[in-house]
Amino acid sequence: MVDRLLLIIAIAVAVALAWGCLCLWRAWKVRALAHETPFAGIIPAGKPAVIGFSTPGCVECRTRQAPALAHLAAALEDAVTVRILAAPEYPYLVDRLGILTAPATVVLDATGAVRYVNLGFTDAATLAGQVGNVAHAAPQTRHNALTT
């Protein structure tokens, strides 16, 4: 009985350490992009942008993330650029941003620098808050439930 309890505790510690390492790695990736503009030529600079990444087989991308991005675009109108990109068509960006799942969203400031990377579904209210903060916020990353 004690052996099983120790095994469960060891597994829990290993999972927590792995999650912590993933969080640190993602934060490092976003900070490294803070002074770059990886979307130059794809997304026009001059105003904040929200880019959604999806894949052809991603149901959550179509049923949840796309409507949230449409709602955000309608709410903020011309104050923000909203685009959806097919992740398989931009493997360099997916790798550079450390995107591990779809849907994923990226929030850019007006200069085109990456400020937030969200893994998994992110609602319109959260994205609107991130867009509102891009002028004042340091680069950050947020992890949602990793779904495909």
TANOR-V342573 format. One line per field, one symbol per residue. psi: psi as a letter, one per 20 degrees, with the letter a starting at -180 (. if undefined). Layout:
psi = ???
//
This chain:
psi = ghggghgggggggggggggggggggghggghhihjrmijpigppriqqqpppprqhjoghghhggghghgggghhidjiqppqpqoghilhgggghikpirqqqqppqahijqphqppprpprhgghgggghihhiqqprqppapoq.
//
